Amino acid sequence: MLDQHEMLLCVPCRMTLPETNYHHEIESELLIKFAGKVRVAHATSFYRFTKGSVVQKLVHQIKYKDRTEAAVTVGQWYGHRLQAECPWIDEIDLFVGVPLHKKRLRKRGYNQADCIAEGLSKATSKPMRTDVMVRTAFKESQTRKNRLQRWLNVKTVFRVSKPDEIIGKHVAIVDDVLTTGATIEACAIELHRSGCKAVSVITIASAR
């Protein structure tokens, strides 16, 4: 039961969520995932994702249950933490959520990654954009695929639609959960190809 001043989770529940503290590490586990594949300046994630956990339930609410306000709120939680504790957050020029294909966007009604990016933007006073990158092909879910299958499924589906908005900028790609990193890798490659100065990664949860 939530008190009136509590949002999304009660304070005791929120205090038990397993934080990664990756933003304190020079070479986090997430950053190592991209080594040798694509240049990523920084990579961080708020919580550790495990099956059956409160974090999984939180992500499920954000992703499938039309809890856009929850996505914005969690983005703000992490944004405030990064603003207070993470020196490299000042390097970021722009937040960009991993785009959904327009067919999936119509069905779901929202892009949870954009909502998280909105929360990060509100907390850090840095801009976010929903129109600089598009997903050009509708692909089946990544959920039950291994890393190679995920990579083959997404490697050519992203395109920067407004390169003038990202040329020479440090862009933070935002998503809900990072598992193998294949989707974000595909986004990062396209951003570099289109003239980004640097690419970093921020997600709400990550799985080992």
C-alpha positions in Angstrom: 0.0 0.0 0.0 1.4 3.4 -1.0 1.2 6.5 1.1 0.1 9.7 -0.7 3.7 11.0 -0.9 5.0 7.7 -2.4 5.2 7.1 -6.2 5.3 3.7 -7.9 6.9 1.8 -5.0 6.7 2.2 -1.3 10.0 3.5 0.3 10.9 0.2 2.0 10.5 -1.7 -1.4 12.5 0.9 -3.3 15.3 0.7 -0.7 15.6 -3.1 -1.4 16.0 -2.8 -5.1 19.5 -4.1 -6.2 21.4 -1.1 -7.5 24.4 -1.8 -9.7 26.4 1.4 -9.0 27.9 1.1 -12.4 28.1 4.9 -12.7 30.9 4.8 -10.1 33.0 2.4 -12.2 35.4 3.4 -15.0 34.9 0.1 -16.8 31.6 -1.4 -15.8 30.3 -4.8 -16.8 28.1 -3.1 -19.3 30.9 -1.2 -20.9 32.9 -4.5 -21.3 29.9 -6.0 -23.2 30.5 -3.5 -26.0 34.3 -3.9 -26.2 35.5 -4.7 -29.6 32.0 -4.3 -31.1 31.3 -0.5 -31.0 32.8 2.5 -29.3 30.8 3.3 -26.2 32.2 6.1 -23.9 30.2 5.2 -20.8 27.6 2.6 -19.9 25.5 2.4 -16.8 22.3 0.7 -15.5 20.3 1.5 -12.4 19.2 -2.0 -11.2 20.2 -5.6 -11.6 17.6 -7.6 -13.4 16.8 -11.2 -12.4 13.8 -13.3 -13.2 11.0 -13.2 -10.7 12.4 -10.1 -8.9 10.7 -6.8 -8.1 12.9 -5.2 -10.8 11.4 -7.6 -13.4 7.9 -6.7 -12.2 8.7 -3.0 -12.3 10.1 -3.3 -15.9 7.0 -5.4 -16.9 4.7 -2.6 -15.6 6.7 0.0 -17.5 6.9 -2.0 -20.8 3.5 -3.6 -21.1 1.0 -2.1 -18.7 0.7 1.4 -20.0 2.6 2.8 -17.0 4.2 5.7 -18.8 4.2 7.8 -15.6 6.2 4.9 -13.9 8.8 5.0 -16.7 9.2 8.8 -16.4 9.4 8.5 -12.6 12.1 5.8 -12.6 14.0 7.9 -15.2 13.9 10.8 -12.9 15.1 8.7 -10.0 18.1 7.6 -11.9 18.7 11.0 -13.4 18.8 12.7 -10.0 21.3 10.0 -8.9 23.5 10.5 -11.9 23.4 14.3 -11.6 24.6 14.0 -8.0 27.1 11.2 -8.3 28.3 10.7 -11.9 30.8 13.2 -13.3 30.4 12.1 -16.9 26.7 12.9 -17.0 27.8 16.5 -17.8 29.3 15.3 -21.0 25.9 14.2 -22.4 24.3 16.5 -24.9 21.2 14.5 -25.7 19.1 11.6 -24.6 17.7 9.3 -27.3 15.4 6.3 -26.5 15.8 3.1 -28.5 13.1 3.6 -31.1 10.1 1.2 -31.7 8.8 0.4 -35.1 5.7 2.4 -35.9 3.6 -0.8 -36.0 4.6 -1.8 -32.5 4.3 1.8 -31.3 0.7 1.9 -32.6 -0.1 -1.3 -30.8 1.6 -0.4 -27.5 0.7 3.3 -27.6 4.0 4.5 -26.2 7.7 3.9 -26.2 8.9 3.1 -22.7 12.5 4.1 -23.6 11.3 7.6 -24.6 9.5 7.9 -21.3 12.6 6.9 -19.4 14.6 9.4 -21.4 12.0 12.0 -20.6 12.6 11.4 -16.9 16.3 11.6 -17.3 15.9 14.8 -19.2 13.7 16.4 -16.5 16.2 15.4 -13.7 19.3 16.6 -15.5 17.9 19.5 -17.6 19.4 18.0 -20.7 17.3 17.6 -23.9 15.8 14.4 -25.2 14.6 13.7 -28.7 12.2 11.2 -30.1 12.6 12.0 -33.7 16.3 11.7 -34.6 16.4 7.9 -35.0 13.8 5.5 -36.4 13.4 1.7 -36.6 12.8 0.9 -40.2 11.8 -2.7 -40.1 9.3 -4.6 -37.9 11.0 -7.6 -36.3 9.9 -10.4 -34.0 10.6 -10.1 -30.3 14.1 -10.5 -29.0 13.1 -12.1 -25.8 13.9 -15.8 -26.5 16.9 -15.2 -28.8 20.6 -15.6 -28.0 23.1 -12.8 -28.7 23.9 -13.8 -32.3 20.2 -14.2 -33.1 19.4 -10.8 -31.5 22.2 -9.2 -33.5 21.1 -10.6 -36.8 17.5 -9.5 -36.0 18.4 -5.8 -35.4 21.7 -5.1 -37.1 20.2 -3.2 -40.0 16.9 -1.9 -38.7 17.9 1.5 -37.3 18.5 4.8 -39.2 19.3 8.3 -38.0 16.6 10.4 -39.6 17.9 13.8 -38.5 21.7 13.6 -38.6 22.1 17.4 -38.2 20.7 17.1 -34.7 23.4 14.6 -33.6 26.5 15.5 -35.5 29.3 16.4 -33.1 27.2 15.6 -30.1 27.6 13.1 -27.2 24.4 11.1 -27.3 23.1 8.8 -24.5 21.1 5.9 -25.8 18.3 5.0 -23.3 16.5 1.7 -22.9 14.6 -0.2 -20.2 16.7 -3.4 -20.0 20.1 -4.4 -21.4 20.7 -8.1 -21.8 23.1 -9.0 -24.6 23.5 -5.4 -25.8 22.8 -6.3 -29.4 20.0 -3.7 -29.9 21.9 -0.9 -28.4 25.0 -1.9 -30.3 23.1 -1.5 -33.6 21.9 1.9 -32.5 25.4 3.0 -31.5 26.9 1.9 -34.8 24.3 4.0 -36.7 24.8 7.0 -34.5 28.6 6.9 -35.0 28.1 6.4 -38.7 25.9 9.5 -38.8 28.5 11.8 -37.1 28.1 11.5 -33.3 31.1 12.7 -31.3 30.5 10.0 -28.7 27.8 7.5 -27.6 27.0 6.4 -24.0 24.4 4.0 -22.7 21.9 4.4 -19.9 19.3 1.7 -18.9 17.1 1.2 -16.0 18.0 -2.5 -15.6 20.6 -5.0 -16.8 20.9 -8.7 -16.8 24.1 -10.6 -16.4 
